[in-house]
Amino acid sequence: MRFFIIFVIILSNKMAFAQSSKTGNWLIYFGNQPLNNKWNVWNEVQYRNYNFVGDLQQFLIRTGVGYNLSENNNNVLMGYAYVYSENYFDKSDVKLSSEEHRIYQQFLTRQNFTPFAIQHRYRIEERFIPGDFHIRLRYALSIQLPLNHSTLIKNTLYLSASNEIFIKTNSPSFDRDRIYLGLGYVINPIIRVEVGMMSQILENTHRNQFQIALFNSMPIKFNTGKISINNLFKSKFKLMENSHILYELSKNKDIFKDLLSGISKELYLWKMHSDKWCLLEIICHLYDEEREDFRYRTKHILENPASILPSINPPAWVQERDYISQDYETMINKFVFERESSINWLQSLPSPNWENIHHHPKLGKMTAKMMLTNWLAHDYLHIRQIIKLKFDFLREQSDEHLSYAGKW
């Protein structure tokens, strides 16, 4: 966060210089409000200036309703935009104003190639300009790269880059190209900010624009056909409350990887007693638990709390699935992949009800929040187990007293 603030201060100084330069500034708000796992409402406001602020170039309002073709991805959206522009006339100080109405359709798809998050957006615009009508095609490629975490969780600083090309259906076909590079910060799971520079290339000229953008993904929940403000803010605070757990789960992925990587076969097969687990068996257990226990059961309680949970028997898996014969490095990589999948899934949930209750015949009441919390507790237990096993191995192999280090 400190680095992000320093970057903003430096950028602000450059913006002040931009008051007398040809560099403009865009102040942008992006709102993407999920209604459920399928439907969302898009809302956007852009205040574009020829200078830092005050010399209006364009004011844009855009809204739309979208539908996910797959779970929290592959979104098709239709909407409307209003654009008010003030353009300088023939290099003079005289401005001419105009209004434009747009109808647009778009398709948006996301891909994750950790640590990169990639987004493709395809948009068609029908532009109603006074006395004229145009159709324009747009394609935008966006890439985000987290700098201090593996995914965009709370307190993540990230780089953001994009390129959007605009094509007209009439001649000349090239309209413009926008190339952007910025720095972003994730305040919490529903709010993030970005500052950066965009170069807009037109047929005969180009212009640089500073950009300051706020992104809001607070979900909207409905109650008996009306928007429940109380539920909306309760949902927000639950997201913020659980963001720490998501942060820890993401961080623990790297902790497990560091604790278990680069060690000898002798160590990862070593056991204090024959009835204890070795490191190979522990990482196999973590891999199976990630997929078949915590992620599966959390999702089950969120989506189908009244249905029966399939029974599992993790202790029996050690023999049934022959953990001791698995490849050690492969299992580490498989666990890391599954943990990244879990974090991506948890972050994609638009409005999870963590108070959903499943009544287990043996365990009793199980809420989604209980599963999420125990997911993290399970991490802590096995981090302790791994460290204790490595401590015991050191004590046995070194043949030295370890009391000088302190009591275990």
N, C-alpha and C positions, 0 to 999 in steps of 0.2 A: 504494500500500500504506500509506503514511504517513497519508493522509487516512482510509483505512478504519480504521486503528488508533485515530485520534483519535475517529472516530465511535463505535467500540465502547466507548471509555473514557467518553464522554459518556453513552452508552446504559446502561453499567454503573452510573453514578451514579444514573440514574433508576431502575434496577432495585433498587438498594439502598433507595431511597425506597419502592419498590413492596412491600417487606416488610410495611409497615404500611398499604398501600392496598388497593383492590379490583382492582388490576391484577395478573394472574398472569403466569406465564412458562412457555413450552413449549421443552423441549430436544429437538431432533429429529435423527435420522439417516436419510438417504435413500440406499439403495444400489441402483443399477441396473447389473447385471453382464451385459454381452453375452456370449453363448456363441459366436455367429458373426453374420453379417449379418442373420439372420432371427430367431433365438431369444434371449431374455434372461430373467434371473431378477431379480425385484424383492424387496427386503427393506427393512423400515422399522421403526424403533423411536421412540416418542414418550413422553416423560416430562413430563406436564403437571401444573403446580402452581397452587395458589391464590395463592401468593406467589412470590418469586424461586426458591426451592428449599426442599424439606423438607415443605411442606404439600401432600401428594399429592392431586391431583384425579382424574387418570386415567393409566393406563399401558397403552399400545397397542403390539402387535406385529402387523405386516402383512407377508405374503409372497405371491408369485404367480409365474406363468410366463407370458411373453408371446411373441407372434409378430408380426413385421413383415409387413404385406401388401404394402408396397413397400419400396424400398431405404432402410433405416434410418428408416422413418416409417410412419405409419398402423398403430399397434401395438394389437393386441387382446390382452387379458390376463385371466386368471382366477386368483383367489386366495382366501386365508383370512386372517381377522384375529381376534385375541384381545384383548378389552378388559376391563381391571379398573378399576373406578371406586370412588371414595370421595366421597360427596356429603353435605353438611351437612343435617341433618334440621330442617326447619321453623325456619330462622334461629337455631338453637341451635349449641352447640359440639359436639354429638353427630354423629358420622359414621356413615353406613350404607354398607356395601360391597356391590358387586354384580359379577357376571361376565357377559360377553356374548360370543357367538361369531358371526362373520359369514362368509358366503360372498359374494364380489363378482365382477362382470364389468365390464370397462371397455374403452373405445376411446379412444385418444389420437392426436391428429394435430397436426403442427407446420407452421407457415408462417413464411417469412422475407420480410419487407419491410424490407430494410436501411434504417436500422440496427436496426429492431425485430424481435425474435424472439417469435412468438406461438404459444401452445399452447392447444388445446382438449381437455378431458378429460370424457368422459361415463361415469358409473359407476352401476351398479345394485347395491344391497346387500340381501341377505336376512339379517335380524337375528334371531338366536335369543336372546331375553332370558328369564330364568327365568319360566315361566308365561305367556309371550307370544311372538308372532312378528310382525315388521313387514317391509315392503319399503319401501326408500327410494331415491329417484332424486337424483343429484347431477350438477351441471354446473359446471365450473371453467374460467375464462378467465384465462390468465396472459400477461403481457407483460414482456419484458426489454429494457432500453435500455443498451447499452454507453456509457460516458462518456469513455473515453480511447482506445478503439480502435473500429473499425467492426464487429467481431464479438467473440464471447466467447473470445478466445485467452488465453494465459498473461499474468498481471499485468493483466488487465482489471478495472476497477472498473465496476459496473453497477447500475442501478436495477431493482428487481423489484416488480411490482404484480400483484395477482390479485383476483378476485372469484369466490366459490363459493357457489352457492345449493343448498339441500337441500329436497326436496319429498317429503312422505309420501303413500302411496297411500290412506291413510285420512284422516278428518277430525279436526282441521283440516289442510289439505294443507301449509301453510307450516311448515317445521321450523326453519330458521335460514339466515342469510346471513353469510359470512365475507369481510371486505374487508381486504386486506393491502397494506402498502407497506414495502419494505425496501431495504437496500443490500448488494450482494454483491461478492465478490472471487474471481477465478479464480486459484488457486494454481498449477495446472498443468492439462494437458488432462483429467485424471481427478478432480481434487479442487477443489471450490469451497466457499465458506462464505457464509452470509447472516445478517444480523441485521435485525430490523424489528419493526413493530407491526401486530397484527391486531385488528380490531374484530369481535366475534361478536354478531350481532343475532338475538335470539330473538323469539318471539311477543309476550312481555310485558316483556322486559328486554334488556339487552345487557351485554357484558363485554369489556374490553380485555385483550389478551395480548401480552407481549413474546415474540419468537421468536428462537431461535438455532439455525441449521440447518447441518448438514454434508452435502454431496452427494459421493458416491463412485461413479464409473463405471468402476472397474478391471475389465477383462475377465477372464473365466475361460476358460482353454484346457484342452482335454482331450487326454490322451495315452494311447492304447490302453485307453480306457474309464475311466481314472482321472484325477482332477484333478492336474495337474503343478504343484506349488508353484513349482518352479524356473522353469518356463516362464511362470507367472503373474507372477513378479517380474521376469523378463527382459523380458516384454512391457511391464510398468510402466516400467522404466528406458528402454526404447527409445522409448516415448511421450514421456518427459520429455526424452530426448536430442534428439528431433526437434521438440519444441515450439518451440525457438529458430528453426528453419527456418520453421515455420508462422508464427511471430510476424513474422519478417523479410518473408516473402511478403505477409502482410497489410499491413505497414507500407509496403512498396514500392508497393502499389496507390496510396496517397496521394502517395507521392513522385513517381511517374510522372504522376499527375494534376496535381500542382502544377508540375512541370517543363514540362508540355506545354500547360497551359491558359492562356488569356488572351494569346496572342501573335498577331502579325500574319500575314496570309497570305504576305507577303513573306518572313518568317522561316521558316514551316513548309514552304515550297516551295523554300527556298534550299539549294544544294548547293555544297560546296567544289570538287568535280570532277564531271564528268558521270557517272562510273562509281560515285559514292558515293550513299548514300541521303539523302533529305531527311527531316524530322521526320514528314511525313505517311506516308511509306513505312515508317518505323520503327514508328509506332503500329499500322499495318495488320499488319506483321510480328508484333508482340507479341500482337495479337488472335488471329491464326491459330495462332501457336505455343502460346498458352494452351490453346486448344480441341483442336487436332489433333496436337500434339506432346507437351508435358509432361504435361498432365492425362490425355490419352487413353493415353499409353504407360505412365505410372505405374500407372494403373488396370489396364491390360492385364497388366502384370507381376505385380501383386498378385493378380489373379483368374484369369488364363489364361497363366501363364509359359511353358508348353510350346508354345502355338500361335504361328503366324507373325504378326509385326507387319506391318501394311500399310506399304508404302514411302511416304516423303514427300520432297519437294524444295523446302524453303522458299525458296532463292534464286530458283528459277524462278517462284514464286508472284507475285513483284513484277510481272512482265509478264503472266503468265497471268491474274491476278486484277485487273489494271489498278489497282494501288494508287494511282497518281498521280491517278486520277479520282474517288477516294472523298471523301466529306465529312469534313473533319478533325474537327470537334466530335463528329459521330456516332461516329466510330471510337474517340475517347477514351472516350465513354460505353459503347460496346460492350465495350471492353477492361476497363473498371472492373467492369462487370456480370459478365464471365466470370471475373475474378480473385475476385470475391466468391463466385461459384459454386464455384470451386476450393477456397477456404478452407472454405466450408461442407461440402463433400464430404470434405476431409481431416479436419476435426474430427469428422465423423460416423462415421469408420471405427472399429469396435469393437475389433478386435484384428488390425491389419495385420501381415503378416510381411514386414518390410522387407528380409529376406535372400533373398526369392524371386529366382530367377535365370532370365533369358531369354538364350538363346544366339543372338546375332545373327550372320548369315553374314559380315558385314563388320566389325562393331564388336566381336565377341566376346562375353564375359560381361557382361551388364547386369543389375544388381540394382535392385530398387525403391528402395533407399536411394540408389544412385548417381543414379537419375533425379530423385529429390527434391532431392538436393544440387545437381545441375546445373541444376535449375529455378531455384534461388536464384542460382547463379553466372551464369546467363543474364540475370537481372535486373541484376546488377551490371555486366555487360559493356555492356548497353544504357543504363544510367544514365550510365556513363562516356562512351559514344558521344554521348548527347544533350548532356551538358555540354560536351564538346569541340566539337560542332557549333555550339552557341550562343557559345562562346568565339571560334571562327573567324569567325563572322558579325559579332560585335562588333568584332573586329580589322579586318575588311575594311570595314565600314560607318563606323566612327568615324574612320578615317585617322589614328589616334593610335598612338604606341608604347605597348605594354602591358608592357614590361619592368619598370616600377616595381612592378607587381602581384606580380612573381615569375616564376620559370621554370615553364613548363607541365610 
